[in-house]
Amino acid sequence: MLLSIIESIISIFIVYKCCEKFEFKVTWAIYTGIYVLLAVIKNGFSVFFMALILYAILSAIIILIYYKIYEHCGNSFWKFFGISLLVQIVVIFIITFLTGIIIYSTASNGILSGM
């Protein structure tokens, strides 16, 4: 979870700078490119097309949310940073909570089998 927060802080800074200088499509392409490149570095070129499709869709949604926050905040980086970080933390907790519920309800062996 800490790694997700650090990654979120870096992506917030990158997206803010891109929103400042570029339009939606360019920001989306940069964001998608960074995450596809990281996936290829981590897993090799065998995941390139899957990562490209997956991150293209996810990046469109994420950049849309960031653009709405950017439009709301104007040129205030700290306001953008605070709202974006709050949204990221809430999303991380929701995903963690839902994952826990899914694991708890579907686990048939291991530590949760007796519960």
Secondary structure as UniProt FT lines:
FT   HELIX           2..21
FT   HELIX           24..43
FT   HELIX           45..47
FT   HELIX           48..73
FT   TURN            74..75
FT   HELIX           77..106
FT   HELIX           110..112
FT   TURN            113..114
//
